[in-house]
Amino acid sequence: MGILVKAIRYSLLASLLLQVAPGASSLAAAGGSAQYLYNLSNFTGVIPYTWVRVVSDPIRNEVYVCSGGSVYVFNATGMEIYSFGDDERIGYPYDVAALENGDLLLLSYFQGDPVPALVRCDYRGEYQERRALTGFPESWGAFRPTRMVLRGEKLYVADFSTMKAAVIDRGGSLREPIDLAKDIKITERKAADFSLGGFDADDQGNLYFTVATQFKVYRLSTDRTLESFGAPGSTPGKFGIVAGVAADRSGTIYVADTLKCVVMAFDQEFSFLYEFGYRTPKPGGLVAPKDPTVSADGMVYVTQQGERGVNVYRVSSN
């Protein structure tokens, strides 16, 4: 009953507050364009998030944000309509994935357990079951992923600090271990000096990840072919501090640069298309962006620092 009341309250507030994008602006270039629309908000205004995890759900046309051990749910216009958390059964969620039937999978940590578990709940956080992550190589030690990506039937998890990833089933069992440090020929002795800046997978099963200290974006294809691009520099298409990465269904690759305060777009051949954001206090500007998230309908959600919230852009590549 409490869940129903909470959902109704959020829905009424959202319907009373029509979201209008303040100062919506468009940034266009030969390779494409990005139009700033709005920030994720609730009935009090823009939510001052800092570097949170954002996930798009194409089935329900909703957006989920993991922040502070809770999951916040937004509608298609960027208004918060629900939230859940503060439940010892679902633990502390770091990431979320939306399943085909509308249920959610949470990648959650629990007090006293260094390894996370998969928690299944319904679309409004009602607990169903918890499964431990199992089957990982003993040589990996404690595998502590904080990123989870669902693409089709494959579920990927990644530990940024150790540069290890894995394909697991929805019950938490290992299907394929992936040592990204080994793939890019980082020796075990030097591995402590490196970490992932971003991680994503596309619908074809290609993995994308970034390494800030190398100024590079990598693509590991399903046949284990490894490709990369990137170089340091201040000109468009060059990297300052490369962070999160995301690929959309057309093959466009979006890369956040924390130092340059932009998101850059590249095509499938790694050619630079355009960039958007820029450091400015005006609506649509970015301060130390961390992660881009791409939705199926051409929206890009960008997290940033300084409690500036999550910017939402509509993008189009030529």
SULKAJO-V986215 format. One record per pair of residues at least 24 apart in sequence whose C-alpha atoms are under 6 Angstrom apart, sorted by the first residue. I is the first residue (numbers start at 1). J is the second residue. D is the distance in Angstrom with one decimal. If there is no record, write none. Layout:
# SULKAJO-V986215
i,j,d
I,J,D
I,J,D
This chain:
# SULKAJO-V986215
i,j,d
7,82,5.9
10,81,4.8
11,81,5.6
29,274,5.9
31,273,4.2
31,274,5.5
31,317,5.9
31,318,5.3
32,316,5.4
32,317,3.9
32,318,4.9
33,315,5.7
33,316,5.3
34,314,5.6
34,315,4.3
35,313,5.2
35,314,5.1
36,284,5.3
36,313,4.3
37,312,5.7
37,313,5.5
38,312,5.5
39,310,5.4
39,311,4.6
39,312,5.7
40,78,4.8
40,310,5.7
41,79,5.1
42,79,5.4
42,80,5.0
47,309,5.7
48,307,4.3
48,308,5.2
48,309,4.5
49,307,4.9
49,309,4.2
50,304,5.7
50,305,4.8
50,307,4.8
51,303,5.2
51,304,5.2
51,305,5.8
56,295,5.5
57,98,5.9
69,93,5.4
84,125,5.9
94,146,5.8
95,148,6.0
115,144,5.5
131,171,5.9
131,172,6.0
132,172,5.9
133,172,4.5
133,173,5.8
134,173,4.9
135,173,5.9
135,174,5.2
151,203,5.6
160,195,5.6
160,196,4.7
161,195,5.0
163,195,5.8
163,196,5.9
197,243,4.6
197,244,5.8
198,243,5.5
198,244,3.9
198,245,5.4
200,246,5.7
202,247,5.9
212,241,5.7
212,242,5.0
237,272,5.5
243,290,5.6
244,290,5.6
244,291,4.3
256,289,6.0
256,290,6.0
258,288,4.2
258,289,5.0
261,286,5.6
261,287,5.6
261,288,5.2
261,289,5.9
